[in-house]
């Protein structure tokens, strides 16, 4: 049985834009984009884990809101169970600590990035809630 990895991701929204971060060239899923976050430690709630991870990864504080999506995706290294939450910045400006790039994207432009597969279902929900481009009839 593959390793089961429980992680959380922050869908940080500011002025109508969503924060995405890019993984570095070393490690798993090199160069892919994701919502910042990380592993839930023993005894932590998902929300507490997310606040801790964002402080560690981006050096800022967030308020955790509604759940966006919970998904599972099987990778070579294990099965990732990802729960994403809408979040707001409380203090600080996101700084790159573990990632190589970050971008504030319009919800309708998120799909232009190459996302880690576990994050894609959340993008669909974000488009539904925050809007997507109007298509001509």
Residue pairs with C-beta under 8 A, 6 or more apart in sequence:
2 74
2 78
2 79
3 77
3 78
3 79
4 78
4 79
4 81
5 39
5 78
5 79
5 80
5 81
6 39
6 40
6 81
6 83
7 37
7 38
7 39
7 40
7 80
7 81
7 82
7 83
8 37
8 38
8 40
8 46
8 47
8 49
8 50
8 53
8 82
8 83
8 84
8 85
9 34
9 35
9 36
9 37
9 50
9 82
9 83
9 84
9 85
9 119
9 122
10 19
10 35
10 36
10 37
10 50
10 53
10 54
10 62
10 64
10 84
10 85
10 87
11 18
11 19
11 35
11 68
11 84
11 85
11 86
11 87
11 122
11 126
12 18
12 19
12 35
12 36
12 54
12 62
12 87
12 88
12 89
12 94
13 19
13 86
13 87
13 88
13 130
14 88
14 89
14 104
15 104
16 106
16 107
16 130
17 104
17 105
17 106
17 107
18 104
18 105
18 106
18 107
18 110
18 126
18 130
19 35
19 36
19 94
19 102
19 103
19 104
19 105
20 33
20 34
20 35
20 102
20 103
20 105
20 110
20 113
21 33
21 34
21 35
21 36
21 57
21 58
21 96
21 99
21 101
21 102
22 31
22 32
22 33
22 34
22 99
22 100
22 101
22 102
22 103
22 113
23 29
23 30
23 31
23 32
23 33
23 34
23 99
23 100
23 116
24 30
24 31
24 98
24 99
24 100
25 31
25 100
28 75
28 76
28 77
29 75
29 116
31 114
32 114
32 115
32 116
33 113
33 114
33 115
33 116
33 119
34 115
34 116
34 119
35 84
35 119
35 122
36 53
36 54
36 57
36 58
36 94
36 99
37 49
37 50
37 53
37 54
37 57
37 84
38 49
38 53
38 56
38 57
39 49
39 53
40 46
40 49
41 49
41 52
44 52
46 83
46 85
47 64
47 85
50 62
50 64
50 85
50 87
51 61
51 62
51 64
54 60
54 61
54 62
54 87
55 61
56 97
56 98
57 97
57 98
57 99
58 92
58 94
58 95
58 96
58 97
59 92
59 94
59 95
59 97
60 89
60 90
60 91
60 92
60 93
60 94
60 95
61 89
61 90
61 91
61 92
62 87
62 88
62 89
62 90
63 87
63 88
63 90
64 85
64 86
64 87
65 85
65 86
65 87
65 88
66 85
66 86
67 83
67 84
67 85
67 86
68 84
68 85
68 86
68 122
68 125
68 126
68 129
69 82
69 83
69 84
69 121
69 122
69 124
69 125
70 81
70 82
70 83
70 84
71 81
71 82
71 118
71 121
71 122
72 79
72 80
72 81
72 82
72 118
73 79
73 80
73 82
73 117
73 118
74 80
75 117
80 118
82 118
82 119
82 122
84 119
84 122
94 102
96 102
103 113
105 112
105 113
107 126
107 127
107 130
107 131
107 132
108 127
108 131
108 132
108 133
110 123
110 126
110 127
111 123
115 123
